Amino acid sequence: MPNVQLPPIPERITRDTLRDICRLLGLDPSSVRELKLGVNELTATLYLCDRDGYKIRYGEGPATTVVTIPIN
């Protein structure tokens, strides 16, 4: 078996970096629950808020929606 080596990856990223990533994508960091980056699309799970900006409750937790943003 050939010797396999991973490309360099950071041990962790800071919360500030994560907020910057959300802003670069045009997303409000406080409304983002999860981001998944694929080769052809970005999938974001977002908190649903009312007109006043308050998170909407659904059952035991916040209501969310999933959006898919194509990458081209």
N, C-alpha and C positions, 0 to 999 in steps of 0.2 A: 504494500500500500504506500502511495506517495506521501511525503511529509506535507501536511496541510497547515496553513497559517491564516488566521483571520486578519482582515484589514484592521487598521487602527480604529478603535472606538473609544469614546469617552467613558470613564467610570460612572459619571452622572452628569446631569445638567442642572443648572440652578432654576429656581422658580422665576427669576427675572428673565432668563433665557426662554423659558416656556411661555411667559406672557408676551415676550417680543415675537415669538413664532406665531402666536395667535393673532397679534396685531398685524403682522406682515401678511397674514392670510385674510385680513379684513374681518376677523372675528373678535367679539368682545370677550376677553379672557374670563370674565366672571360668568359667562354663559356657556363655557365649554366644559363638558364633563370628561370627554375622551376624544382623542384623535388617533386615527389609524392611517398610516401612509402606505400606499401601495405604489406599484410602478405606474399604473394607469389612472389611479383615482385616490382621492383623500376622502375618508369617511369620518364625519364628525358627529358625536353625540352631544346635543345641545340641551340645556335646561330651557323649559318653556316659562315665559314670564308674562305677567299681565301688563296692561298699558302703563302702569306706574312703575314697572321694572321689578316687581316682586315675583319671586319664583312661585309657580303654581304647584300645589301639593296634589299628589295622586296616590291614594292609599297611604302607605307608610312612608313614602318618600317623595322627592320632587318629580314632576312630570318632565319627560324628555322626548326628543324627536331625533331621528337619525337622518342626516343629509349626506349625499354623495356628490363630491365635486370632481368632475373629470380633469385629468391632467393631459394637456396636449402641447 
